[in-house]
Amino acid sequence: MSTRFLVEERQNPREVRPPGRFVVRLDKLWCDCENFQKLHLPCSHVLAACKYVHHDFGMYISPVYTLEQVSHVYEDLFGELRNEDYWPAYTGQILCPSPDMKRTSKGRPKSSRIRTETDMREQHGRSKKCSYCQTPGHTKRTCPNIVGASSSRH
């Protein structure tokens, strides 16, 4: 079986660079583009060569990419965390957070908009109405016109 190939790229209308010619040496795990050597993964040229000779490209993938190897990455990096009673006493600086910097997590955020006299005039001219019966003086939650509302409120 031949292990040396010349792979010619076709012109891709979406790419600016011209098509190239690349020598692939499967026996040496080598390609002119150098991606095969750098990443230890088959580049597109190696895939083309493998397809041409009906060869399995999987054998050119480095073992470091196997699931077994990836799962061992963090195996020995972290030791067992001891009980808090065995921790050494903290001697560093004590930080006190400023209550002014604390965000309030509940409720609607306060508006930072500066109100003008136009806003004040508009507010005084409008009275709140019930969204159910359109009568001023109460809201939908306290509307006496909703049938069965008194039983659901208790």
N, C-alpha and C positions, 0 to 999 in steps of 0.2 A: 504494500500500500504506500502511496506517495504521501509525504508529510510536508512537502513544500508547495505553496500555492501563490499565485498572483491574483489578487482580488481587485477588480476595477469597479469603482462606484459609478452609478448612473447619476445624471444631472437631476437634482431635485429642484423644481421651480420655486420652492419656498426658501431655499438656502442661498446665501450670497456666495459662499466659497465654491470654487470649481471642484468637480469630482476628482478624486485622487486614485492612485494605484498603490496598493499595499502588498508587501510580501509577508506571507504568514508561514511560520515554521512550527507545526504542531509538535514535532519531536523535541524542540528546544523551548516550548512554551513562549513563543516570541512573535510579535507583530510590529510592523513599521510604525503604527500609530502610537505605540508604547503604552496604551491603556491596558492591554492584556498583562503586561509586566507590572505595571503600577498597582492595579486593583486586584490582581490574581483572580479575575473574572473574565470569561470570554467576551471580547469586543465583537462588534457587528461583523468584522472581517473574519474572525475565527468562526463565528456562527455560520457565515456563508460557506467557508471552506468545509466545515463539518457537514453541512447540508448537501454539498456537492458530492461528497464521498459516502453519504449515508452513515455518518459517524456520530456517536452520542457525545454531545458537547458537555454533558454533565461531569464527565471525568476531568474536565479542565477547570472546574470550579474548585477553588482552594478549600481544604477541610475546615478552615476557620469560619466559613459561612454556614456550616452545618448547625442544625438546631441543638445538637448535643454540645458543641463548642460554645455557642452563644449563651446557652443556659449556665455555663460554668464561668462566665465573665465575672460575676460578682460573688462567687462562691467564698473566697477567703478574705474579702476586703473588710468585712464588718465582723467584729467580735461580738460575743454575747454581752448584752447590756446588764450590768449588775444592779442589784437592788439599790434604791436611793439612799439607804442607810450607810452604804459603803462609799458614797461619793465624798470627795474631799470638800471641805468648807469653802464657800465662795468668798474671795477676798478682793474682788474687783469693785469697780464703781457701781453705785446703786443709782439707777435711773428712776426718776419720778415723772410720769407723763403729765403733760399740762391738760387740765380738764377743758380748756378753751379749744384745744386742737381735736378733741374727741368728736366724732361724728355721732349724731343721733340716729339710731337705727329705726326708730318707730316713727310712724306718721308721715305726713306729706312734707317734703322739703320746704323750708321757709323761702319765700320769694325775696330776691335781692333787688327787685324793681323799685324805682323811686316813684312814689305816687305824686300826681300833680292835682291841681284843683279841679281839672276836668274829670278825673277819676272820682273825686269826692262828690261832685255834683251828680254824676251818673248814678252813683251808689244810692244817694238819698232819694232820687226820683223814682227808683224801682222798689216795689214791695215784693216780697217772696210769695209765690203762689204754690199751691199743691199741684204736683204734676199729674195727679189722677183726676181731680174735679175742677182744676183751674180756679179755685176759690182762694183768696188771700187769707192769711192768718194762721195757716197750719201747713204741714208737709204731708207727703204721701204716707209716711210712716205713722203719722198720727191722724190720718184722715178718717172722719166719722162716717163717710159715705161708702167705704169699702165693706162689702158684706162679708161677715165672718172674720173681720180683722181683729175684733176684740178677743175672740177665742184663740187666735194664733199668737197674740202678743203675750199671753199669760202662760 
